[in-house]
Amino acid sequence: MSQMKPKESLDSVLSISNSEILIVDDEILNVFSLKQLIKSCSKYKVCSASNGKEAIEKVMERQKQGYRQFILIIMDLNMPIMDGM
């Protein structure tokens, strides 16, 4: 009986090919760095927003269109317009 590698079994459980992470930050360097880090060590797709209001709009639009929701949202706490608190 062959064993699956931990990463393979996790990928299959999470359906990574269709999964997305949302990064919410007004600092473009933070967004860029996180995107590169996530893409370099996983198969997740990465989306971004520059403030909390934009993030909520992205989540609501996905729900309205019937798309799969983000599996993780990484959000800065201090942003203009609407912060992460």
C-alpha positions as CSV (number, residue, x, y, z in Angstrom):
1,M,0.0,0.0,0.0
2,S,1.5,3.3,-1.0
3,Q,1.4,6.3,1.2
4,M,0.4,9.8,0.1
5,K,2.8,12.6,0.9
6,P,1.3,15.0,3.5
7,K,1.2,17.9,1.0
8,E,-0.6,15.8,-1.7
9,S,-3.3,14.7,0.8
10,L,-3.8,18.2,2.0
11,D,-4.0,19.6,-1.5
12,S,-6.7,17.0,-2.5
13,V,-8.7,17.7,0.7
14,L,-8.7,21.5,0.2
15,S,-9.1,21.4,-3.6
16,I,-6.3,23.9,-3.9
17,S,-6.6,24.3,-7.7
18,N,-9.9,26.2,-7.1
19,S,-9.0,27.9,-3.8
20,E,-8.1,31.5,-3.3
21,I,-6.7,33.6,-0.5
22,L,-7.6,37.3,-0.1
23,I,-4.9,39.7,1.1
24,V,-6.2,43.1,2.4
25,D,-3.6,45.8,2.9
26,D,-3.1,49.4,1.8
27,E,0.7,48.9,1.7
28,I,1.5,47.6,-1.8
29,L,4.9,46.2,-0.7
30,N,3.1,44.0,2.0
31,V,0.6,42.7,-0.6
32,F,3.4,42.0,-3.1
33,S,5.5,40.2,-0.5
34,L,2.7,38.1,0.8
35,K,1.6,37.2,-2.7
36,Q,5.1,36.0,-3.7
37,L,5.5,34.0,-0.5
38,I,2.1,32.3,-0.9
39,K,2.7,31.5,-4.6
40,S,6.2,30.2,-3.9
41,C,5.1,27.6,-1.4
42,S,1.6,26.7,-2.5
43,K,-0.8,26.4,-5.4
44,Y,-3.3,28.8,-4.0
45,K,-4.5,31.7,-6.1
46,V,-4.1,35.1,-4.5
47,C,-6.4,38.1,-4.8
48,S,-6.0,41.5,-3.1
49,A,-7.9,44.5,-1.8
50,S,-6.5,47.8,-0.5
51,N,-9.0,48.4,2.3
52,G,-11.8,46.7,4.3
53,K,-14.6,48.1,2.2
54,E,-13.1,46.8,-1.0
55,A,-12.6,43.4,0.7
56,I,-16.2,43.2,1.7
57,E,-17.3,44.1,-1.8
58,K,-15.1,41.3,-3.2
59,V,-16.6,38.8,-0.8
60,M,-20.2,39.9,-1.5
61,E,-19.6,39.9,-5.3
62,R,-18.3,36.3,-5.1
63,Q,-21.3,35.3,-3.0
64,K,-23.7,37.0,-5.5
65,Q,-22.1,35.3,-8.5
66,G,-22.1,31.9,-6.7
67,Y,-18.3,31.6,-6.7
68,R,-16.4,29.7,-4.1
69,Q,-15.5,31.9,-1.1
70,F,-12.0,32.7,-0.1
71,I,-10.5,30.0,2.2
72,L,-8.4,32.5,4.0
73,I,-8.4,36.3,4.4
74,I,-5.2,38.0,5.6
75,M,-6.1,41.5,6.7
76,D,-4.2,44.5,8.0
77,L,-5.8,46.1,11.1
78,N,-5.0,49.8,10.2
79,M,-6.1,51.0,6.8
80,P,-7.9,54.0,5.2
81,I,-11.7,53.9,4.4
82,M,-12.4,50.8,6.5
83,D,-9.8,49.0,8.6
84,G,-9.6,45.3,9.6
85,M,-11.1,45.8,13.1
